Amino acid sequence: MENEKVLSKGKERLIKTLAEFCRILIGVTFIFSGSVKAMDPTGGAIKITDYLTAFHLSQFHSIAVPFSFNLSALEATIGVCMLLGVYRKYASYLTLLFMLIMTPLTLYLALFNPVSDCGCFGDAIILSNWATFGKNIVLLAASIVLILYHNRLLRIYTFHAYWFVALFTYLFFIAFAWQNYSHLPMVDFRAYKIGTNIPEKMKIPDGAPQDVYAYSFVYAKDGKEKTYALDNAPASDSTWKFVRSETKLIKKGYTPPIASFNIFDADGNDVTEQILSDTTGVVLLISPKLEEATDDRIEEISDIYDYTLDHDLQFYCVTGSSQKDIDSWTDNTGAEYPYLMADDVLLKTMIRSNPGLILLRGGTIINKWHYNDLPDEKHLAAVLRSHDYVQKAKIKEDGRLETNLFSFAVPLLLVWCYDGIRNRKWRKKKETNE
């Protein structure tokens, strides 16, 4: 009898430990995933657009931005509820539902590769499609454990405060995503962050692993095709007819952070070297699609262009739009600045704003501005004179993150204190009445 009790307690502790481990795993993963998505909602919308295009649902592109906002907020809310033991049963079922949708989807991505990566952690952590599927298998297993043992999970709040924790978290992350959408992301996970020297990021180090390919040749004889390796192809046998060659990537080599960076003038001439070698300063007005760009800041842009003319700086609008759309933008805005061409995907990666402003000097990104935060002449002059721009950008980034973390944590902490005090008073009153 005593042994059975010991075994029962041991089993209960094991189940409790497993359930709590799964709770922390799911909570931390969902909070991180939701946070990095909310930190770059424009990037999330781009990834959602890629999904819709891959599945031939281009007519729904208009929902990409609101869907990006809500997906990040939902993930973060599930993660916080799971980590704090709020709505344990509902959070467990939502987690399972989420994983039942995402696991088959990522399996499809791994098998057929319609998009290069799932974007589950934004640009913060890039996983291959197979790695993402493996991750989701682990999370699916953890969500099943939580369904079975959700009543054993730790609770931080009483049920009276559940509604506040869930609603506050959801609304906070919607507001956080909007803040990052209306300005540049607080943390730039991409290769074009302030302080980046573009030529350096394009270099391949000496001795870096190269791509490894397998080459084969297909020949036909008597209506049947056969594949041969490079060293045993029947090239000298006239009875075999060459059909085609095949190339297969066996092992991926080193890929630099910036794989390609090309800018062209209106005549198709590559002017990349001219842009990157300028040590005085080049101001680039970046617009992946001018036909989709906001024209609310035309006067500010014109003032910046006039400043560059007065101070012998180069100014270009770099776009992926057609000449027709460029002409339309010029007619509508009265723009007098010259235009250069680049791939719109490159431009979307460079800056999350349409249009956005980038200041280059010697191929190094000195600063970047969202169209809602364009600098005046005094600010632009101060940036050009500054030699510690990277440190200043880092301090600004850290300050914004700390402010948002404080704004999120303090209300939850205050409610936790109030909830605990109220619960103790209620227990004391109950004991007194008994």
Stockholm file with secondary structure:
# STOCKHOLM 1.0

chainA/1-434         MENEKVLSKGKERLIKTLAEFCRILIGVTFIFSGSVKAMDPTGGAIKITDYLTAFHLSQFHSIAVPFSFNLSALEATIGVCMLLGVYRKYASYLTLLFMLIMTPLTLYLALFNPVSDCGCFGDAIILSNWATFGKNIVLLAASIVLILYHNRLLRIYTFHAYWFVALFTYLFFIAFAWQNYSHLPMVDFRAYKIGTNIPEKMKIPDGAPQDVYAYSFVYAKDGKEKTYALDNAPASDSTWKFVRSETKLIKKGYTPPIASFNIFDADGNDVTEQILSDTTGVVLLISPKLEEATDDRIEEISDIYDYTLDHDLQFYCVTGSSQKDIDSWTDNTGAEYPYLMADDVLLKTMIRSNPGLILLRGGTIINKWHYNDLPDEKHLAAVLRSHDYVQKAKIKEDGRLETNLFSFAVPLLLVWCYDGIRNRKWRKKKETNE
#=GR chainA/1-434 SS CHHHHHHHHHHHHHHHHHHHHHHHHHHHHHHHHHHHHHHCHHHHHHHHHHHHHHTTCGGGGGGHHHHHHHHHHHHHHHHHHHHHTSSHHHHHHHHHHHHHHHHHHHHHHHHHCSSSCCCTTTTTSCCCHHHHHHHHHHHHHHHHHHHHHGGGSCCSSCGGGHHHHHHHHHHHHHHHHHHHHHSCCSSCCSTTCTTCBHHHHHCCCTTCCCCEEEEEEEEEETTEEEEEEGGGCCTTCTTSEEEEEEEEEEECCCCCSSCCCCCBCTTSCBCHHHHHHCSSCEEEEEESCGGGSCCTTHHHHHHHHHHHHHTTCEEEEEECCCHHHHHHHHHHHCCCSCEEECCHHHHHHHCSSSSEEEEEETTEEEEEEEGGGCCCHHHHHHHHHCSCHHHHHHHHHHHHHHHHHHHHHHHHHHHHHHHHHHHHHHHHHHHHHC
#=GC SS_cons         CHHHHHHHHHHHHHHHHHHHHHHHHHHHHHHHHHHHHHHCHHHHHHHHHHHHHHTTCGGGGGGHHHHHHHHHHHHHHHHHHHHHTSSHHHHHHHHHHHHHHHHHHHHHHHHHCSSSCCCTTTTTSCCCHHHHHHHHHHHHHHHHHHHHHGGGSCCSSCGGGHHHHHHHHHHHHHHHHHHHHHSCCSSCCSTTCTTCBHHHHHCCCTTCCCCEEEEEEEEEETTEEEEEEGGGCCTTCTTSEEEEEEEEEEECCCCCSSCCCCCBCTTSCBCHHHHHHCSSCEEEEEESCGGGSCCTTHHHHHHHHHHHHHTTCEEEEEECCCHHHHHHHHHHHCCCSCEEECCHHHHHHHCSSSSEEEEEETTEEEEEEEGGGCCCHHHHHHHHHCSCHHHHHHHHHHHHHHHHHHHHHHHHHHHHHHHHHHHHHHHHHHHHHC
//
